[in-house]
Amino acid sequence: MCVHGVLNAGNASTAVESAIKQKPDSPFQPSLPMSSSIKATLKPHLRDVGSLTVRRVLPAMAARLIGPFIFFDHMGPATLEPGVGLDVRPHPHIGLATVTYLFEGSIMHRDSLGSEQKIVPGDVNWMTAGRGIVHSERTPAEDRASGLTMHGIQTWVALPLEDEDIEPSFAHHAADTLPVVERNGVTLRVIAGTAFGETSPVATFSGTLYVTAEFAQGGAFALEPEHEERGVYLVDGDLEIDGTPLEVGQMAVLALDETVTLASTHGARVMLLGGEKLDGERFIEWNFVASSREKIEAAKLAWTNQEMGKVPGETEWIPLPTRK
């Protein structure tokens, strides 16, 4: 699910099909760290999108990015009644890769390359926008008819300078292709990048950490500083980082070069993300990420003129939002 935004000079906005200005007292404001191993705790910015509640944690004032991750959206969980579905009409991207991972539900991805792929829980959809791509995300017809629960994470990964104008591409990886590591009552699945001695088959453009961790009761493990920048997001359950509790829907930005212990009393689902620090500033406007405003303005004009490609089988599209 794409949830769009604007970032630079400390503001952000959110909507599925429009830009909504962020208020000065937005929960993007970080809380002060309570542990030397935590640099900041990021609180989510909430929006109701149809029947879904979306929690956006990145971008934030305290952390524009964590490694290459420039957006982090947690959607649901929400029960969609029969006949109701997710419908994100065709829209464009440049300069980034979208990464979709579901806990429950399904989404049909279609794009201007002709890709058509249903994603189900545990799978990974990685779409590289590069110089430009258009895609839609909808509930598959059979699941719309029966009703379903939707719950998942979508992130945006900013591309390095040398790759931001690369040819667009799409890759799907089934759940059973992802490495799994067991650590003291914790099941760790490496979605992308490298972690715990394993490497995901998902191709990345820079050093990347992206892992889902499922804690059984009493599960715990040490997270070593294998990657330069790291964040820990609590999807559900309970979690302590070196004894400091993290609330559901919040993300802890970890201190550099610190080994931290993650522990859960009753069980939890957690996302670990980060990696190599991005090579310079990025601008975000709507669905566009770029190293210059000129690239964004060119993409806006191309989309307005409908010159970025078409999604086969789609007749609708999301207009460029107008600033007020």
URNOR-V396050 format. One record per helix or strand of 3 or more residues. SS is the DSSP state (alpha for helix, beta for strand). FROM is the first residue (numbers start at 0). LEN is the number of residues. Records with the same first field share a line. If there is no record, write none. Layout:
BEGIN
SS=FROM-LEN ; FROM-LEN
END
This chain:
BEGIN
beta=3-5 ; 10-5 ; 37-5 ; 44-5 ; 51-7 ; 68-12 ; 86-8 ; 95-9 ; 105-6 ; 115-5 ; 123-5 ; 132-6 ; 147-11 ; 168-5 ; 179-4 ; 185-10 ; 207-8 ; 219-4 ; 228-9 ; 238-3 ; 243-3 ; 250-4 ; 259-4 ; 267-8 ; 282-3 ; 287-3
alpha=140-6 ; 160-3 ; 174-3 ; 292-12
END
